[in-house]
Amino acid sequence: MTTLYLTEPGTTVQYQNNNLTVKQNNQSRCLRMAELDLVVVMPGVQLSSVVLSHLLDQGVETLFLKQNGQFRGRLQGSFATNPEIRLAQYRCVDTPLGLDLARSLMLSKVRNQRALLQRRNRDTQGRITELTEVVDLLAAYTTGFQRIDTPITRNAIMGIEGICARVYYQALRHWFPEDWGFTGRNRQPPRDPINALLSWGYGVLASRMFVVCVQAGFDPYIGFFHAIEPYRPNLVLDLMEEFRPVVVDQAVIAMIQAGTISPEDFEPAPDGEGIWLGALGKKLFLAELERQLTKVLLYPPQDRRLSVSQIMLEQARWVGRCLVSQNLDYEGFGLK
Amino acid sequence: MSHLWLVCYDVANNKRRQKLAKRMERVCQRVQESVFECPLDEAGLTEQLERFWLPVLDVREDSLRAYPMDGRTKQRVKVYGSPPPYEPPDFVIL
């Protein structure tokens, strides 16, 4: 099945004969509707009303992104859904089970962050002292995080998560050549190219996770760690935590290492503050994100090989089962 | 679920044959002169057949056959001297 990204402003899309005809710059390309399972639309693309009705009727997931990679919305046709899962989700907000789940998701994120740094540490044979220290530090935090004999508070989770994130992003610079000027995470707006990539990538991942949340039967707006902040898809943010390093950070590392993107692919934001990813850079990055999402890995809970995007859905379904059965046997997905 | 059909035809008349081929090319992949691979589910194939392909044919003289291929059959296909069976791309960025 194919994911179609429409990134260029001025593109028009029409429907004919079970095909989508995509026209841009006097060129046109045909795609078979039956093969599409996801269409991602960036601003400035026109979909004819016939296209919209076919996307809705044939249940092709259609996502709209903002220019900065953030989620804008999606087409929702009629769909099969299980209210039982949503009710269980509402019941678990602010319960010990909900918090344990939040802890579990965060723990898994930190583990995956550590796995990425550990790889670099092995490559450099432990010669970068700071890197080795951070790898050990994250290991210490994950063991502390794991102890489930005592109930945990949201503030405690947030505290540990905050420290881990800071040291992780600082240590991540050892993956990148110095001239990229990355020293740690900053955002709103990102102030260097690597941060621009990370922000954009997390936006795209959140949009994909939004779809997963709906497919798994959840209300995307009610979470456990990010909880119930208004106007924010809190559950999406919760469930994507463990996949940030797996999908986005790995994609950024892969691109910088392979040299497929260079500082010229970025431009200063129009208001002069922060740095944006340019049009070509977005296409290249989307391709790399897709490569990460379609990568096939062993999924130990089911002992079979699944693509990362399928694993995202399976993990979300597992969370659903935990909530319905009121029993936390969830295990985060771990990078090897 | 996506499916793949192997569709082949014998059409006695040049004009009808060209017309049919043109229509099939819109949704199928041509693999030989009169053999196509069509990535359609059964309903999709039936729709194409009934709305677009059969009206072109004269079934007293012409014939058309469609064989279903599932995932496993597809992997066992043996191909010499032409591209392997059609696989949709994982992603397209336009």
Interface residues (C-beta under 8 A of the other chain):
Chain A: M1 T2 T3 L4 Y5 L6 T7 E8 T11 Q16 N17 N18 N19 V22 Q24 R29 C30 L31 R32 A34 E35 K283 L286 A287 E290 T294
Chain B: S2 R26 V27 P39 L40 D41 G44 E47 Q48 F52 P88 P89 D90 F91 V92 I93 L94
